Amino acid sequence: MKININYEDEAFRKDGYEQVIERVCDEAALVYGLGPNAEISILLCHNEYIHQLNKQYRNIDRPTDVLSFALNEGEADGYDGPDTALLGDIVISLEKVQEQAEEYGHSFERELAYLTIHGMLHILGYDHMEPDDKAEMRKEEEFILQRLGYVREGEEL
């Protein structure tokens, strides 16, 4: 899987961020059978930028933590198999990563990993609009995070 990581602000560029994102995306590729041609782009940004996108694309006038833009959005079957090259784009607010890590009492890296897999699952067709779908998505998120050791404080592997 090819992972393109971009920065709204070059001051955000940190090796640790890329390592977390790449580990999560590689694990998702392994677990969900994404082929070597699969490609995802991830943009790390400020709250202000993701706020603009959230307003423009979702008509929600506030910043959010992660947005996913699947290139196959609206197609009945979602992800089209391992030969699909371009999966889509994920936008993550690093300010929200920090805020939520503090709010939930876990590390910045764990929150970044969580938002990365959350965005990837949206790209792959998961959603959390209905309670059953939300439960399934949460189960998948925790499965990937556990496999990588990104557990909440007090949790065992």
Buried (B, 14 or more C-beta within 10 A) or exposed (E): BBBEBEBBEEEBEEEEBBEBBBBBBBBBBEEBEBEEEBBBBBBBBBBEBBBBBBEEEEEEEEBBBBBBBBBBEEEEEBBEEBEBEBBBBBBBBBBBBEBBBEEEEBBBBBBBBBBBBBBBBBBBBBEBEEEEEEEBBBEBBBEBBEBBEBBEEEEEE
